[in-house]
Amino acid sequence: MNQNLKLVLWSLSAALGGFLFGFDTAVISGVEQTLQQLWNLDVFEHGLTVSIALIGTVLGSLLGGIPAQLYGRRFTLLLIAIFYLVASLGTAFASNWSIFLVFRFWGGLGVGISSVVAPMYISEIAPPSKRGRLVAMFQFNVVLGILMAYLSNFLLSEVFTEAWRWMLGIQALPSLLFIVTVLLIPESPRWLVLVKKDFQTAKTILETIDAQNAEKILAQLQENAQTQTTSQFKLLWKPAYRRPLVLSVLFAVFNQVSGINAIIYFAPRIFEMSGLGKDSSLLSSAGIGLVNLLSTLLGIAIIDKFGRRALMRWGSIGLVVALVLVAQSFYFGGNSLWVPFYLFLFIGFFGFSQGAVIWVFIAEIFPNEVRAYGQALGSFTHWILAAIITFTFPYLAETLGGGITFSFFALMMVLQGFFAWKIMPETKGTSLENTDITVLAH
């Protein structure tokens, strides 16, 4: 098999974790109102039903670096696939609210761990010239999963009795596919060298990935392995790694204070707030998924050409404009024709900037010896903010109104623009063994 094709297939296999990540994230939008009525949930219980998966995601992202470091990236990807399978079947067959919460939380654990390990694995098998596109495939699969969740919700909503069970249970099929594909991929060569000291297997994998630079990369990895004496978690807190830590946390914060997860989770509700009917709201939500997919494809196509900073700079401008338009529309009564269009515009700019860049950037800025734990911290920050915003959004939208809520998101994107123009370093084309030099030198 062609070396490039092998690399793409390995990356796609790991990126299936992203597809399930996206599907699990968005599928709740089609069932949350049904569950509220079915179990007669109050405002707090309803918020918990939607955000419980995010609570699991926060814990999964915080702990995801541990099995990845101790047992390997491949083993952890297999663990994630099993989590998704159990969660999809458990929520589909849940007989009461408490059981549903347990399995939604379990699925959230899978999402959190996959947001750490899948981009990490792809970044560690990808040569520098292709790393942006290959790691961004994870985000492409996330938005593809979101789109498929929206479409399946729309198609299944009127087909079956208790359609919500089918909406949740259909995720078992891609979960099974993920289990099969992970069994066919190799371990990360960087983990093999730094943790297992298995130089021969690592060399074989590196020769498949990048035959021209395999010897050079292996020599650098062996040098790192010989000088590495402290545990990786302790290394993370050394002053030398303070800058990548701050960068990863800031990037993750800006990702969520854009309002992206609130829009994805509550898209039908937001459209109904603007005056659309329920069926139109579900279909418009599928439109969000499609725009997200196409804009992420654009980001993947240009991220290695124009770099991470350029996408973030222009994306920030577009996000501010789109969010201001949404806010003013709600201030003036919420025009049902324009709010969906403005949100499509928001999703478009988000997809090719933050959406395409976040997992690439966080995977690149940490050197090998602290990547697992550093990426876990960035992912943890992302998900703790996601949980807070998702939990509070229904209350804020109801009490403050859409105008004030979306104005806050717009202000945050102004700050993101400053970050992209003045603080964020460029990591395009840099070897993972030299990223710390690039980041610290900026």
Beta strands, then each sheet from edge to edge (+ up, - down):
end
